[in-house]
Amino acid sequence: MVDHGISTGTHVVITGVSGMTEINDLTCYVKVITSDTLELYSNLIVTSPIDGTGFTAYSGGGTLSRLLDRDNNIAIGTNAGNKLI
């Protein structure tokens, strides 16, 4: 994965992995280590890493896709919505 363009906290799903099939259909959050390296976490604040030590060996392939999360937060007050998308 070269220059993934993903930021820490992005919610993703992994599919199509050969070998390490335990991570297929895994939804998780990522922590960016380098422009081509990510760590996988089970929570948004990236404090609970996915432990892959018991997984089978990776042999190739795979797709990482961003998931769209719905945010139900509301903003009340003067200019409260100025930064909302």
N, C-alpha and C positions, 0 to 999 in steps of 0.2 A: 504494500500500500504506500504509494509515494504521494506526498503532499496532499493528504486527505482533506484538508480545509475544514475540519470539524473542530469545534471548540469544547472545552471542558464543560461537562454537564449535559451534553447533547444526548437525547434518548434515541437509542438505535435498536435494530433487530439484525441478527446475523443469520444468513442462510447459505446453503450450497457448499458447506465446508466438507472436504473429504478427509477421512482419518479421524479427526477430532470432532466426531458427529455430536457429541454432547452439547456443543454450543450452537448447533443448528436450531433455528427458531427461538433462540435466547433473546429476550428483550432486556437491555441493560443501559447503563449510563457510562459515558467514557470520560477518562481523564487524559488530556494531551500530555505526552512525554516529549516527543519531537514531532517534526513535520511528517514523519512516516511511522510513528509508533504511538499506540494508544494502550491504556490499561482499562479493563472492564470492571464496573462496579454495579452493585445491586440497588444503590440509592442515589438520588439526585445530588446530594452534597459530597459524593464520592469519598465516603469514609468506610464502606464495606466492600472490599474487593471480591471479585469472583475467584474462588479457589479452584484452579484447574489442575492441581497436582495429581489428581486421580483420573484425569481424562486420558483417552488414548492419544497417541502421537499425531500431530498435524501432518497431513501429507499433501495438501494443496487446495487451491480454490477458495471460494467464499465471497459473499457480498455483504457489505455493511450498508444498511439503509437507515436514513433518519426517519424517526417517527414524529408525527405532529401531535403535540400535547395540547389539550384544551386547558385554558386558564380561566377559572371562574371568579377571579378576584374582581372586586369593584372599587371604584375610587369616588370619594365624596369630598367636596370642598372646592374652594377657589383654585382654579388651574389644576385640579386633581387629575384630569384626563389628558393633560398636555403631552405626556410621554407615552400614552397608551397607543398600541398599534391597532 
